[in-house]
Amino acid sequence: MGQGNNFNKGFLVGFFAGGAFGAALALLFAPKSGKELRQDIRDRSEEYLEEADKYISEAKDKAVDLINEGKKRSDKLIKDAKDKSDQLMKDAEKVYKDAKGKVSDSYKTGKESFDQKRDQLKGAIKAGVDAYKESKQSGE
């Protein structure tokens, strides 16, 4: 971008300088009186100044447009990044809740199974103790 911009500036300066030089030569060699010559030089100078002002104004407008466009793009990138991070956080929370629910369900199922086995084991021990007591009482 820098080289093209330098080329444009150089071209513009060369264009105006060449135009001014050519106009000055034409005016100097034209068969006119001094008063007419000075008036022509003033007119040409004003034309070149108006063209330079117009070019500078257009360049400023283009620069403002480029800056605004760049700001819009950066604002959009920031918004997109924020939206993506928000979505990722929501997805992560959902995965966490799902995993927590599954662990909780597994824990409940495991606890129920453990309680059931514990109760069976208690029942078996009680039955064994009762059987032992019964056999001891009947053996006495």
DSSP file (Angstrom, degrees, kcal/mol; ACC not computed):
  #  RESIDUE AA STRUCTURE BP1 BP2  ACC     N-H-->O    O-->H-N    N-H-->O    O-->H-N    TCO  KAPPA ALPHA  PHI   PSI    X-CA   Y-CA   Z-CA
    1    1 A M     >        0   0    0      0, 0.0     4,-1.9     0, 0.0     5,-0.1   0.000 360.0 360.0 360.0 -36.8    0.0    0.0    0.0
    2    2 A G  H  >  +     0   0    0      1,-0.2     4,-2.2     2,-0.2     5,-0.2   0.885 360.0  48.6 -65.1 -42.1    2.9    2.4    0.8
    3    3 A Q  H  > S+     0   0    0      2,-0.2     4,-2.4     1,-0.2    -1,-0.2   0.911 111.9  48.2 -68.6 -41.4    4.6    2.1   -2.6
    4    4 A G  H  > S+     0   0    0      2,-0.2     4,-2.4     1,-0.2    -1,-0.2   0.887 111.8  50.6 -64.0 -39.1    1.4    2.7   -4.5
    5    5 A N  H  X S+     0   0    0     -4,-1.9     4,-2.3     2,-0.2    -2,-0.2   0.908 110.8  48.4 -66.4 -42.6    0.6    5.7   -2.4
    6    6 A N  H  X S+     0   0    0     -4,-2.2     4,-2.8     2,-0.2    -2,-0.2   0.894 110.8  51.8 -63.7 -39.7    4.1    7.1   -2.9
    7    7 A F  H  X S+     0   0    0     -4,-2.4     4,-2.9     2,-0.2    -2,-0.2   0.926 109.5  49.4 -62.4 -44.3    3.7    6.5   -6.7
    8    8 A N  H  X S+     0   0    0     -4,-2.4     4,-2.5     2,-0.2    -2,-0.2   0.912 112.5  47.4 -61.6 -43.0    0.4    8.4   -6.7
    9    9 A K  H  X S+     0   0    0     -4,-2.3     4,-2.8     2,-0.2     5,-0.2   0.934 113.9  47.3 -63.2 -45.4    1.9   11.3   -4.8
   10   10 A G  H  X S+     0   0    0     -4,-2.8     4,-2.7     1,-0.2    -2,-0.2   0.901 112.6  49.4 -62.5 -41.3    4.9   11.4   -7.1
   11   11 A F  H  X S+     0   0    0     -4,-2.9     4,-2.7    -5,-0.2    -1,-0.2   0.920 111.9  48.5 -63.4 -43.4    2.7   11.2  -10.1
   12   12 A L  H  X S+     0   0    0     -4,-2.5     4,-2.7     2,-0.2     5,-0.2   0.929 112.9  46.8 -63.7 -46.4    0.4   14.0   -8.9
   13   13 A V  H  X S+     0   0    0     -4,-2.8     4,-2.8     1,-0.2     5,-0.2   0.929 114.9  47.4 -62.0 -44.4    3.4   16.3   -8.1
   14   14 A G  H  X S+     0   0    0     -4,-2.7     4,-2.8    -5,-0.2     5,-0.3   0.889 111.2  52.1 -62.8 -39.5    4.9   15.5  -11.5
   15   15 A F  H  X S+     0   0    0     -4,-2.7     4,-2.5    -5,-0.2    -2,-0.2   0.950 114.5  40.8 -62.4 -49.5    1.6   16.1  -13.2
   16   16 A F  H  X S+     0   0    0     -4,-2.7     4,-2.8     2,-0.2     5,-0.2   0.915 116.9  48.6 -66.9 -42.5    1.1   19.5  -11.6
   17   17 A A  H  X S+     0   0    0     -4,-2.8     4,-2.6    -5,-0.2     5,-0.2   0.930 114.3  46.1 -64.0 -44.0    4.7   20.6  -11.9
   18   18 A G  H  X S+     0   0    0     -4,-2.8     4,-2.9    -5,-0.2     5,-0.2   0.911 113.9  48.7 -64.0 -42.3    4.8   19.5  -15.6
   19   19 A G  H  X S+     0   0    0     -4,-2.5     4,-2.6    -5,-0.3    -2,-0.2   0.915 113.2  46.8 -63.5 -43.2    1.5   21.3  -16.2
   20   20 A A  H  X S+     0   0    0     -4,-2.8     4,-2.5     2,-0.2    -2,-0.2   0.911 114.1  47.9 -66.0 -41.5    2.6   24.4  -14.5
   21   21 A F  H  X S+     0   0    0     -4,-2.6     4,-2.5    -5,-0.2    -2,-0.2   0.934 113.5  47.0 -64.8 -45.7    5.9   24.4  -16.4
   22   22 A G  H  X S+     0   0    0     -4,-2.9     4,-2.5     1,-0.2    -2,-0.2   0.903 113.2  48.9 -62.9 -41.1    4.2   23.8  -19.7
   23   23 A A  H  X S+     0   0    0     -4,-2.6     4,-2.6    -5,-0.2    -1,-0.2   0.904 110.6  50.8 -65.1 -41.2    1.7   26.5  -19.1
   24   24 A A  H  X S+     0   0    0     -4,-2.5     4,-2.5     2,-0.2    -2,-0.2   0.915 111.6  47.7 -63.9 -42.6    4.5   29.0  -18.1
   25   25 A L  H  X S+     0   0    0     -4,-2.5     4,-2.2     2,-0.2    -2,-0.2   0.929 112.4  49.2 -62.9 -44.0    6.4   28.2  -21.3
   26   26 A A  H  X S+     0   0    0     -4,-2.5     4,-0.8     1,-0.2    -2,-0.2   0.911 113.6  46.6 -62.7 -40.8    3.3   28.6  -23.4
   27   27 A L  H  < S+     0   0    0     -4,-2.6     3,-0.3     1,-0.2     5,-0.2   0.890 111.5  51.2 -68.3 -38.5    2.5   31.9  -21.7
   28   28 A L  H  < S+     0   0    0     -4,-2.5    -1,-0.2     1,-0.2    -2,-0.2   0.870 115.8  40.3 -68.1 -34.9    6.0   33.2  -22.1
   29   29 A F  H  < S+     0   0    0     -4,-2.2    -1,-0.2    -5,-0.2    -2,-0.2   0.513  92.1 103.6 -93.5  -4.3    6.2   32.4  -25.8
   30   30 A A  S  < S-     0   0    0     -4,-0.8     2,-2.1    -3,-0.3     7,-0.1  -0.552  83.7-114.0 -77.2 142.8    2.7   33.5  -26.6
   31   31 A P  S    S+     0   0    0      0, 0.0     2,-0.3     0, 0.0    -1,-0.1  -0.507  70.4 128.2 -78.8  79.9    2.5   36.9  -28.3
   32   32 A K        -     0   0    0     -2,-2.1     2,-0.1    -5,-0.2    -2,-0.0  -0.879  60.9-103.5-130.3 162.1    0.7   38.7  -25.5
   33   33 A S     >  -     0   0    0     -2,-0.3     4,-2.7     1,-0.1     5,-0.2  -0.360  38.5-105.4 -77.4 166.2    1.2   41.9  -23.6
   34   34 A G  H  > S+     0   0    0      1,-0.2     4,-2.7     2,-0.2     5,-0.2   0.884 121.0  51.8 -59.7 -40.3    2.6   41.8  -20.0
   35   35 A K  H  > S+     0   0    0      2,-0.2     4,-2.1     1,-0.2    -1,-0.2   0.931 112.8  43.9 -64.2 -45.4   -0.8   42.6  -18.6
   36   36 A E  H  > S+     0   0    0      2,-0.2     4,-2.7     1,-0.2    -2,-0.2   0.895 113.3  52.9 -64.7 -39.5   -2.5   39.7  -20.5
   37   37 A L  H  X S+     0   0    0     -4,-2.7     4,-2.4     1,-0.2    -2,-0.2   0.933 109.6  47.1 -62.9 -46.2    0.4   37.4  -19.7
   38   38 A R  H  X S+     0   0    0     -4,-2.7     4,-2.4     2,-0.2    -1,-0.2   0.890 112.5  50.7 -62.9 -39.4    0.1   38.1  -15.9
   39   39 A Q  H  X S+     0   0    0     -4,-2.1     4,-2.7     2,-0.2    -2,-0.2   0.915 110.3  49.3 -64.4 -43.2   -3.7   37.6  -16.1
   40   40 A D  H  X S+     0   0    0     -4,-2.7     4,-2.8     2,-0.2     5,-0.2   0.908 110.6  50.5 -62.2 -41.3   -3.2   34.3  -17.9
   41   41 A I  H  X S+     0   0    0     -4,-2.4     4,-2.6     2,-0.2    -2,-0.2   0.929 111.5  48.2 -63.0 -44.1   -0.6   33.2  -15.3
   42   42 A R  H  X S+     0   0    0     -4,-2.4     4,-2.4     2,-0.2    -2,-0.2   0.926 112.5  48.8 -60.1 -45.5   -3.1   34.1  -12.5
   43   43 A D  H  X S+     0   0    0     -4,-2.7     4,-2.1     1,-0.2    -2,-0.2   0.923 113.3  46.3 -61.2 -45.1   -5.9   32.3  -14.2
   44   44 A R  H  X S+     0   0    0     -4,-2.8     4,-2.5     2,-0.2     5,-0.2   0.911 111.1  52.3 -65.7 -41.2   -3.8   29.2  -14.7
   45   45 A S  H  X S+     0   0    0     -4,-2.6     4,-2.5    -5,-0.2    -1,-0.2   0.919 109.6  49.4 -60.5 -43.1   -2.5   29.3  -11.1
   46   46 A E  H  X S+     0   0    0     -4,-2.4     4,-2.5     2,-0.2    -1,-0.2   0.895 109.7  51.7 -63.3 -40.0   -6.1   29.4   -9.8
   47   47 A E  H  X S+     0   0    0     -4,-2.1     4,-2.4     2,-0.2    -2,-0.2   0.928 111.6  46.7 -61.9 -44.9   -7.1   26.5  -12.0
   48   48 A Y  H  X S+     0   0    0     -4,-2.5     4,-2.6     1,-0.2    -2,-0.2   0.896 112.3  50.0 -66.3 -39.2   -4.2   24.4  -10.7
   49   49 A L  H  X S+     0   0    0     -4,-2.5     4,-2.7     2,-0.2    -1,-0.2   0.907 110.6  49.8 -64.9 -40.6   -5.0   25.3   -7.1
   50   50 A E  H  X S+     0   0    0     -4,-2.5     4,-2.5     2,-0.2    -2,-0.2   0.914 112.1  48.0 -63.4 -42.2   -8.6   24.4   -7.6
   51   51 A E  H  X S+     0   0    0     -4,-2.4     4,-2.6     2,-0.2    -2,-0.2   0.909 112.0  49.5 -65.1 -40.8   -7.6   21.1   -9.1
   52   52 A A  H  X S+     0   0    0     -4,-2.6     4,-2.7     2,-0.2    -2,-0.2   0.921 111.7  48.7 -63.7 -43.0   -5.2   20.4   -6.2
   53   53 A D  H  X S+     0   0    0     -4,-2.7     4,-2.6     2,-0.2    -2,-0.2   0.907 111.8  49.7 -61.3 -41.4   -7.9   21.3   -3.6
   54   54 A K  H  X S+     0   0    0     -4,-2.5     4,-2.5     2,-0.2    -2,-0.2   0.926 112.0  47.5 -63.3 -44.7  -10.3   19.0   -5.4
   55   55 A Y  H  X S+     0   0    0     -4,-2.6     4,-2.6     2,-0.2    -2,-0.2   0.923 113.2  48.2 -62.7 -44.4   -7.8   16.2   -5.4
   56   56 A I  H  X S+     0   0    0     -4,-2.7     4,-2.5     2,-0.2    -2,-0.2   0.902 111.3  50.7 -63.7 -41.0   -7.0   16.7   -1.7
   57   57 A S  H  X S+     0   0    0     -4,-2.6     4,-2.4     2,-0.2    -1,-0.2   0.919 111.7  47.1 -62.5 -44.0  -10.7   16.8   -0.8
   58   58 A E  H  X S+     0   0    0     -4,-2.5     4,-2.6     2,-0.2    -2,-0.2   0.905 111.2  51.8 -63.9 -40.6  -11.3   13.5   -2.7
   59   59 A A  H  X S+     0   0    0     -4,-2.6     4,-2.4     2,-0.2    -2,-0.2   0.907 110.1  49.1 -63.4 -41.0   -8.3   12.0   -1.0
   60   60 A K  H  X S+     0   0    0     -4,-2.5     4,-2.8     2,-0.2    -2,-0.2   0.926 110.7  50.3 -63.0 -44.1   -9.6   13.0    2.4
   61   61 A D  H  X S+     0   0    0     -4,-2.4     4,-2.5     1,-0.2    -2,-0.2   0.918 111.7  48.0 -59.8 -43.4  -13.0   11.6    1.6
   62   62 A K  H  X S+     0   0    0     -4,-2.6     4,-2.7     2,-0.2    -1,-0.2   0.903 111.2  50.8 -64.5 -40.2  -11.4    8.3    0.5
   63   63 A A  H  X S+     0   0    0     -4,-2.4     4,-2.6     2,-0.2    -2,-0.2   0.927 111.0  48.0 -63.4 -44.0   -9.3    8.2    3.7
   64   64 A V  H  X S+     0   0    0     -4,-2.8     4,-2.8     2,-0.2     5,-0.2   0.915 112.1  50.1 -61.6 -42.7  -12.4    8.8    5.9
   65   65 A D  H  X S+     0   0    0     -4,-2.5     4,-2.7     1,-0.2    -2,-0.2   0.921 111.6  48.0 -61.2 -43.8  -14.3    6.0    4.0
   66   66 A L  H  X S+     0   0    0     -4,-2.7     4,-2.7     2,-0.2    -2,-0.2   0.906 112.6  48.4 -64.4 -41.2  -11.4    3.6    4.4
   67   67 A I  H  X S+     0   0    0     -4,-2.6     4,-2.5     2,-0.2    -2,-0.2   0.930 113.5  46.9 -64.2 -44.7  -11.1    4.4    8.1
   68   68 A N  H  X S+     0   0    0     -4,-2.8     4,-2.6     2,-0.2    -2,-0.2   0.909 112.7  49.6 -63.2 -41.5  -14.9    4.0    8.6
   69   69 A E  H  X S+     0   0    0     -4,-2.7     4,-2.5     2,-0.2    -2,-0.2   0.923 111.2  49.3 -63.0 -43.8  -14.8    0.7    6.6
   70   70 A G  H  X S+     0   0    0     -4,-2.7     4,-2.6     1,-0.2    -2,-0.2   0.899 111.5  49.4 -61.6 -40.8  -11.9   -0.6    8.7
   71   71 A K  H  X S+     0   0    0     -4,-2.5     4,-2.8     2,-0.2    -2,-0.2   0.913 110.3  50.5 -65.0 -42.3  -13.8    0.4   11.9
   72   72 A K  H  X S+     0   0    0     -4,-2.6     4,-2.4     2,-0.2    -2,-0.2   0.925 112.1  47.7 -61.1 -43.3  -16.9   -1.4   10.8
   73   73 A R  H  X S+     0   0    0     -4,-2.5     4,-2.7     2,-0.2    -2,-0.2   0.928 113.1  46.9 -64.4 -44.4  -14.9   -4.5   10.0
   74   74 A S  H  X S+     0   0    0     -4,-2.6     4,-2.5     1,-0.2    -1,-0.2   0.907 112.0  51.1 -66.1 -38.5  -13.1   -4.5   13.3
   75   75 A D  H  X S+     0   0    0     -4,-2.8     4,-2.5     2,-0.2    -1,-0.2   0.910 111.6  48.1 -61.6 -41.0  -16.4   -3.9   15.1
   76   76 A K  H  X S+     0   0    0     -4,-2.4     4,-3.0     2,-0.2    -2,-0.2   0.914 111.0  50.2 -65.9 -42.8  -17.9   -6.9   13.3
   77   77 A L  H  X S+     0   0    0     -4,-2.7     4,-2.5     2,-0.2    -2,-0.2   0.917 112.2  47.9 -61.7 -42.2  -14.9   -9.1   14.1
   78   78 A I  H  X S+     0   0    0     -4,-2.5     4,-2.4     2,-0.2    -2,-0.2   0.923 113.3  47.6 -63.9 -43.5  -15.2   -8.2   17.7
   79   79 A K  H  X S+     0   0    0     -4,-2.5     4,-2.8     2,-0.2    -2,-0.2   0.921 112.6  49.1 -63.4 -43.9  -18.9   -8.8   17.8
   80   80 A D  H  X S+     0   0    0     -4,-3.0     4,-2.6     1,-0.2    -2,-0.2   0.914 111.6  49.2 -61.9 -42.6  -18.5  -12.2   16.0
   81   81 A A  H  X S+     0   0    0     -4,-2.5     4,-2.6    -5,-0.2    -1,-0.2   0.909 112.5  48.0 -63.7 -41.6  -15.8  -13.2   18.4
   82   82 A K  H  X S+     0   0    0     -4,-2.4     4,-2.7     2,-0.2    -2,-0.2   0.923 111.8  49.6 -64.5 -44.3  -17.9  -12.2   21.4
   83   83 A D  H  X S+     0   0    0     -4,-2.8     4,-2.5     1,-0.2    -2,-0.2   0.916 112.3  48.3 -60.9 -42.4  -20.9  -14.1   20.0
   84   84 A K  H  X S+     0   0    0     -4,-2.6     4,-2.7     2,-0.2    -2,-0.2   0.920 112.0  48.3 -65.3 -42.7  -18.8  -17.2   19.4
   85   85 A S  H  X S+     0   0    0     -4,-2.6     4,-2.4     2,-0.2    -1,-0.2   0.904 111.6  50.4 -65.8 -38.5  -17.3  -17.1   22.9
   86   86 A D  H  X S+     0   0    0     -4,-2.7     4,-2.3     2,-0.2    -1,-0.2   0.928 112.1  47.6 -61.4 -44.1  -20.8  -16.7   24.4
   87   87 A Q  H  X S+     0   0    0     -4,-2.5     4,-2.8     1,-0.2    -2,-0.2   0.906 110.9  51.1 -64.2 -41.4  -22.0  -19.7   22.3
   88   88 A L  H  X S+     0   0    0     -4,-2.7     4,-2.8     1,-0.2    -1,-0.2   0.901 109.7  50.5 -62.8 -40.1  -19.0  -21.7   23.4
   89   89 A M  H  X S+     0   0    0     -4,-2.4     4,-2.6     2,-0.2    -1,-0.2   0.918 111.2  48.2 -63.5 -42.1  -19.7  -20.9   27.1
   90   90 A K  H  X S+     0   0    0     -4,-2.3     4,-2.3     2,-0.2    -2,-0.2   0.927 112.9  48.3 -63.0 -43.4  -23.4  -21.9   26.7
   91   91 A D  H  X S+     0   0    0     -4,-2.8     4,-2.6     2,-0.2    -2,-0.2   0.918 111.8  49.6 -62.4 -42.8  -22.3  -25.2   25.0
   92   92 A A  H  X S+     0   0    0     -4,-2.8     4,-2.6     1,-0.2    -2,-0.2   0.909 110.6  50.0 -63.6 -41.8  -19.7  -25.8   27.8
   93   93 A E  H  X S+     0   0    0     -4,-2.6     4,-2.8     2,-0.2    -1,-0.2   0.903 110.9  49.7 -62.3 -40.4  -22.4  -25.2   30.5
   94   94 A K  H  X S+     0   0    0     -4,-2.3     4,-2.8     2,-0.2    -2,-0.2   0.924 111.3  48.1 -64.8 -44.0  -24.7  -27.6   28.7
   95   95 A V  H  X S+     0   0    0     -4,-2.6     4,-2.8     2,-0.2    -2,-0.2   0.916 113.0  49.4 -61.9 -41.9  -22.1  -30.3   28.5
   96   96 A Y  H  X S+     0   0    0     -4,-2.6     4,-2.9     2,-0.2    -2,-0.2   0.938 112.4  46.5 -62.3 -46.9  -21.2  -29.8   32.2
   97   97 A K  H  X S+     0   0    0     -4,-2.8     4,-2.8     2,-0.2    -2,-0.2   0.917 113.7  49.0 -62.8 -42.6  -24.9  -30.0   33.2
   98   98 A D  H  X S+     0   0    0     -4,-2.8     4,-2.5     2,-0.2    -1,-0.2   0.935 113.7  46.1 -61.4 -45.6  -25.4  -33.1   31.1
   99   99 A A  H  X S+     0   0    0     -4,-2.8     4,-2.7     1,-0.2    -2,-0.2   0.913 113.0  49.7 -64.4 -41.9  -22.3  -34.8   32.5
  100  100 A K  H  X S+     0   0    0     -4,-2.9     4,-2.8     1,-0.2    -1,-0.2   0.905 111.0  50.2 -62.3 -41.7  -23.3  -33.8   36.1
  101  101 A G  H  X S+     0   0    0     -4,-2.8     4,-2.8     2,-0.2    -2,-0.2   0.904 111.5  47.8 -63.2 -41.0  -26.8  -35.2   35.4
  102  102 A K  H  X S+     0   0    0     -4,-2.5     4,-2.9     2,-0.2    -2,-0.2   0.912 112.8  48.0 -67.1 -41.3  -25.4  -38.5   34.2
  103  103 A V  H  X S+     0   0    0     -4,-2.7     4,-2.9     2,-0.2    -2,-0.2   0.926 113.2  48.6 -63.7 -42.5  -23.0  -38.7   37.1
  104  104 A S  H  X S+     0   0    0     -4,-2.8     4,-2.9     2,-0.2    -2,-0.2   0.924 112.8  47.6 -62.4 -44.0  -25.9  -38.0   39.5
  105  105 A D  H  X S+     0   0    0     -4,-2.8     4,-2.8     2,-0.2    -2,-0.2   0.917 113.5  47.9 -62.6 -42.3  -28.1  -40.6   37.7
  106  106 A S  H  X S+     0   0    0     -4,-2.9     4,-3.0     2,-0.2    -2,-0.2   0.900 111.7  50.7 -64.7 -39.7  -25.2  -43.1   37.9
  107  107 A Y  H  X S+     0   0    0     -4,-2.9     4,-3.2     2,-0.2     5,-0.2   0.935 111.7  46.9 -62.9 -45.9  -24.6  -42.3   41.5
  108  108 A K  H  X S+     0   0    0     -4,-2.9     4,-2.8     2,-0.2    -2,-0.2   0.937 114.8  46.3 -61.1 -46.0  -28.3  -42.8   42.3
  109  109 A T  H  X S+     0   0    0     -4,-2.8     4,-2.4     1,-0.2    -2,-0.2   0.919 115.0  47.3 -62.8 -43.0  -28.4  -46.1   40.4
  110  110 A G  H  X S+     0   0    0     -4,-3.0     4,-2.8     2,-0.2    -2,-0.2   0.909 112.7  48.8 -64.5 -42.3  -25.2  -47.2   42.1
  111  111 A K  H  X S+     0   0    0     -4,-3.2     4,-3.4     2,-0.2     5,-0.2   0.918 111.8  49.1 -63.5 -43.6  -26.5  -46.2   45.5
  112  112 A E  H  X S+     0   0    0     -4,-2.8     4,-2.3    -5,-0.2    -1,-0.2   0.919 113.3  46.8 -61.7 -42.2  -29.8  -48.0   44.9
  113  113 A S  H  X S+     0   0    0     -4,-2.4     4,-2.5    -5,-0.2    -2,-0.2   0.910 114.0  48.1 -65.6 -41.8  -27.9  -51.1   43.8
  114  114 A F  H  X S+     0   0    0     -4,-2.8     4,-3.1     2,-0.2     5,-0.2   0.938 111.7  49.3 -63.3 -46.6  -25.6  -50.9   46.8
  115  115 A D  H  X S+     0   0    0     -4,-3.4     4,-2.7     1,-0.2    -1,-0.2   0.897 111.7  49.9 -59.5 -39.6  -28.4  -50.4   49.2
  116  116 A Q  H  X S+     0   0    0     -4,-2.3     4,-2.3    -5,-0.2    -1,-0.2   0.930 113.3  44.7 -64.9 -45.2  -30.2  -53.4   47.6
  117  117 A K  H  X S+     0   0    0     -4,-2.5     4,-2.9     2,-0.2    -2,-0.2   0.900 113.1  51.9 -66.4 -39.4  -27.1  -55.6   47.9
  118  118 A R  H  X S+     0   0    0     -4,-3.1     4,-3.0     1,-0.2     5,-0.2   0.928 110.2  48.4 -61.4 -44.7  -26.5  -54.4   51.5
  119  119 A D  H  X S+     0   0    0     -4,-2.7     4,-2.6    -5,-0.2    -1,-0.2   0.904 112.2  49.2 -63.5 -39.0  -30.0  -55.3   52.4
  120  120 A Q  H  X S+     0   0    0     -4,-2.3     4,-2.5     2,-0.2    -2,-0.2   0.919 112.5  47.8 -63.6 -42.6  -29.6  -58.7   50.8
  121  121 A L  H  X S+     0   0    0     -4,-2.9     4,-2.8     2,-0.2    -2,-0.2   0.912 111.8  49.4 -65.8 -41.6  -26.4  -59.3   52.7
  122  122 A K  H  X S+     0   0    0     -4,-3.0     4,-3.1     1,-0.2     5,-0.2   0.920 111.6  50.1 -60.6 -43.2  -27.9  -58.1   56.0
  123  123 A G  H  X S+     0   0    0     -4,-2.6     4,-2.5    -5,-0.2    -2,-0.2   0.903 111.6  47.8 -62.0 -40.8  -30.8  -60.5   55.3
  124  124 A A  H  X S+     0   0    0     -4,-2.5     4,-2.4     2,-0.2    -2,-0.2   0.917 113.6  46.8 -67.5 -41.6  -28.4  -63.4   54.6
  125  125 A I  H  X S+     0   0    0     -4,-2.8     4,-3.2     2,-0.2     5,-0.2   0.934 113.3  48.8 -64.9 -44.5  -26.4  -62.6   57.7
  126  126 A K  H  X S+     0   0    0     -4,-3.1     4,-3.2     1,-0.2     5,-0.2   0.915 111.8  49.4 -60.9 -42.0  -29.6  -62.3   59.8
  127  127 A A  H  X S+     0   0    0     -4,-2.5     4,-2.6    -5,-0.2    -1,-0.2   0.904 112.4  48.1 -64.2 -38.8  -30.8  -65.6   58.4
  128  128 A G  H  X S+     0   0    0     -4,-2.4     4,-2.5     2,-0.2    -2,-0.2   0.918 113.4  46.8 -66.2 -42.6  -27.4  -67.2   59.2
  129  129 A V  H  X S+     0   0    0     -4,-3.2     4,-2.9     2,-0.2     5,-0.2   0.926 113.8  48.5 -65.0 -43.8  -27.4  -65.9   62.7
  130  130 A D  H  X S+     0   0    0     -4,-3.2     4,-2.6    -5,-0.2    -2,-0.2   0.916 111.7  49.4 -62.0 -41.6  -31.0  -67.0   63.2
  131  131 A A  H  X S+     0   0    0     -4,-2.6     4,-2.7    -5,-0.2    -1,-0.2   0.912 111.5  49.4 -64.0 -40.5  -30.2  -70.4   61.9
  132  132 A Y  H  X S+     0   0    0     -4,-2.5     4,-2.4     2,-0.2    -2,-0.2   0.930 112.2  47.8 -63.4 -44.8  -27.2  -70.7   64.2
  133  133 A K  H  X S+     0   0    0     -4,-2.9     4,-2.7     1,-0.2     5,-0.2   0.912 112.9  49.2 -62.1 -41.1  -29.3  -69.6   67.2
  134  134 A E  H  X S+     0   0    0     -4,-2.6     4,-2.5    -5,-0.2    -1,-0.2   0.917 112.5  46.5 -64.7 -43.5  -32.0  -72.1   66.2
  135  135 A S  H  X S+     0   0    0     -4,-2.7     4,-1.3     2,-0.2    -1,-0.2   0.857 113.0  50.5 -70.2 -31.6  -29.5  -74.9   65.8
  136  136 A K  H  X S+     0   0    0     -4,-2.4     4,-0.8     2,-0.2    -2,-0.2   0.901 112.7  46.4 -69.8 -41.7  -27.8  -74.0   69.1
  137  137 A Q  H  < S+     0   0    0     -4,-2.7     3,-0.4     1,-0.2    -2,-0.2   0.885 114.1  46.6 -69.3 -38.2  -31.1  -74.0   70.9
  138  138 A S  H  < S+     0   0    0     -4,-2.5    -1,-0.2     1,-0.2    -2,-0.2   0.752 111.3  54.2 -76.1 -21.5  -32.2  -77.2   69.4
  139  139 A G  H  <        0   0    0     -4,-1.3    -1,-0.2     1,-0.2    -2,-0.2   0.592 360.0 360.0 -87.4 -10.7  -28.8  -78.8   70.2
  140  140 A E     <        0   0    0     -4,-0.8    -1,-0.2    -3,-0.4    -2,-0.1   0.471 360.0 360.0 -81.8 360.0  -28.9  -77.9   73.8
